[in-house]
Amino acid sequence: MRRFLLIFLFLAPLVSRAADTGYLRSLRERAQSQALADDPRWRVLLHMKKKWGGRWESQVDGRSFFLSPIGKTDAGAELDATLTAFFEPPPASTETLHPQSLFPARYAYLKETLGFDGRRLPEIQSPRLEKWRNNLDVDGVSLVFATAYLNNPASMFGHTFLRLHQRGTSRADPLLDYTANFAAVTAETSGVAFAVKGLLGGYPGKFSTHPYYMKIQQYNNMENRDLWEYDLALSSSQVRRLLDHLWEMGPTYFRYFFLTENCSYQLLPLLEVADPTRALSDGFSWKAIPVDTLRRVLAEPDFVVARRGRPAQLKFIQARRALLTPAERRWVKQTSRSGPLPSDAGFPPERRALLWEAAYDYNRLHHKFRRYGPPAQEARERQLLLERSRAPGPGPDVSAAALATLEPPEIGHPTGRVGLGCGRGGGQGFEEIELRTSLHDLTDPSPGFPRGSRLSMFTVKGRFLNETHRASLERGTLVDIVSISPWDSWSRLPSWRFFMGWDRARDRSKRPAGGSHFTLNGGSGLSVETSGRWPAIFYARADADLGVGGVFRENARVGLGGTGGILWASSPRLKISAEGGAIHYAWGQVDTVTRWTVVAGWSLFDRWLLRTEFSRAGVYREGLATLNFFL
Amino acid sequence: MKKLLAIGFVAAMIPSLSLAKGGNHPMAGCGLGYVLFGNNDNKPLMQIFAATTNGTSANQTFGMSSGTSGCTEDGAVKFVKVVEIYAEINMKDLSRDMVNGQGEYLSAFARLLGVKEEKQAEFGAFVRANYGALVPSEATTSVDMLNALADKLAGRTDLLG
């Protein structure tokens, strides 16, 4: 007793008044003898990953996440410090979080593996943590995939987040559930700045929780993206662990890396904490594309138990429009004109509910789904709603028709592509190798990807020239986006293109290895889709082009011009893209250059694509055939 | 409890509304004032819930932007503000469902108000029939609509559980 008192007096200022240092020491020893510091379950709680050279380091960058000053690199030191902190006396205010409630998942893990004695290490309840748990009241988790949104570089590859199912609500009734989302924290609105800083880890990434209706408003409604939900087989104790760990993640941050440690990657360790038998986060050390992380989760046996698609609002609008006769469509358009509303008297009563709903659709779409419009628009929307409330019956349910247009993202081809081929250009033969890290091209097989889209980032194309026996970089793509959306007078989506990278100005140099320069070009236009026996998309756009490099007089050229093209899929296996255009360079190297390209992509069998390409720029012509493999 | 909430949200909202009109007071309707009166430039509403690193107290587990100060506790919407925020963010889609007398935005709204499960259809018919009174003009805000609805519901307590 006296000895205990002595130790007590001696350590009081160091640890705490009530801390049982003997018990702390024995727990530390037990943790050491059980080698808990090397337990994968402990490591994943700390987000430890093995670096080159075998050293372990946590991906978490927030200081407060580590209780030991060397915790980021030393799981054992962090374990010791965590145990020590658990012995701290209860905080004076219930608003202050004790280490046990700051790190509830660590606490639960250590309590389970070391068998804490509640008399010697009192458990401290936190009303805040309890309240949070009760507020969310989660009994299941789904992984949610938001399809690509090409108009924002942060969303081009799609996005994933978790839906936290509230107990007692239907899976088909999502609005009031919560979501857990990881995102870069920034007020940056410039896409280019975001992309550059995002690549280099210049933003902190944080977890946040939002009501699902906010995500639905943002993705489904404003950005017109489909959502896919994948229900995960997690027991209630696993769900509890996931939430406890999410709570630990809330105050801290990770450096956000657009390609690797991004929104969709960071969900994987969270799922590993929930179910430690699944190693989901390995193999994404150089790229983590949302659909790849989804496929990783889907590949896990008995993990995904159900799938649900939730179409974008635009799909519902289009499905309702499809029910209208031409005369009814004309009437709907009249409702957006100023002046008095047209009357619905000319239509049978059972059509009126649909007509007023379509009119509301059309007006909302016309004003880009704005929450606050000018008074005249708000007044018109209110009038339409009032008329709708007077029309008899419920409107038609178009959810089945909207759902029928969806394709689940995982059916798409793998996101990487490697191609080998040979060709002839400028009178010389060559071999070519192309490595594309992502994602899709106009002539790649289209299921699972936005139609009429190309999204390529970090693609290199090298050539070996047979006569000069020289290898050279043919093209280095940083970003290459093509978005071709058939024009329709309701949704009014433009068709556009953007390219940034190194290319060859074939019109400037007859030498096969010449003409290398940096270029930035893009343009916007319209496209129309024809139906019937030969469904094709025709497009036209205005282009601007900037080239910088020694191949030009004054080292640059700037020009304006136009491009027209056709996209045609003769069958799901054969897709052809042809385009041609001219650009007049008025500044720097003054010139007018015409170009055309015809590409055919044959999907031979699963994951193999044969591509033939003929192109001309100025007087230079070339033909090329490559065999491509998706991986 | 939920019935109390439905009736009680009128009382809860009146002070927040008057504060909001006095400017963007930090406590103005838990940031709803920001949504209603400060956000005239049509920025996506989601921004009010965007997490930020600065301006969050170390005490909060999940950071939220200053626009929502007071709206959330550790990243979850405060219970008494749930109806307000839901109605404000979903106003356009909720309105569509209200005049249709059915739909997921309306049924989630009804659940928040504590409408009995078996009275959902009746509640739908009720808001549909009263739409003109609930949203009397284009200047009607979501808070105005909620106040009007609370008044109307006071005569229809049979709908609430």
Interface residues (C-beta under 8 A of the other chain):
Chain A: S64 E95 T96 L97 R128 K131 W132 N135 L136 T169 D173 L175 L176 Y178 A183 V185 A187 P204 K206 F207 S208 T209 H210 P211 Y213 M214 Q217 Q218 N221 M222 W247 G250 P251 Y253 A353 E357 Y360 R364 F369 R370 R371 Y372 P375 E378 A379 E381 R382 L385 L386 R388 S389 P394 G395
Chain B: N39 N40 N42 P44 L45 M46 F49 A50 A51 T52 T53 A58 N59 Q60 T61 F62 G63 M64 E73 D74 G75 A76 V77 F79 I85 Y86 I89 N90 M91 K92 D93 S95 R96 M98 V99 N100 G101 Q102 E104 Y105 S107 A108 R111 L112 R128 A129 Y131 G132 V135 S137 E138 A139 T140
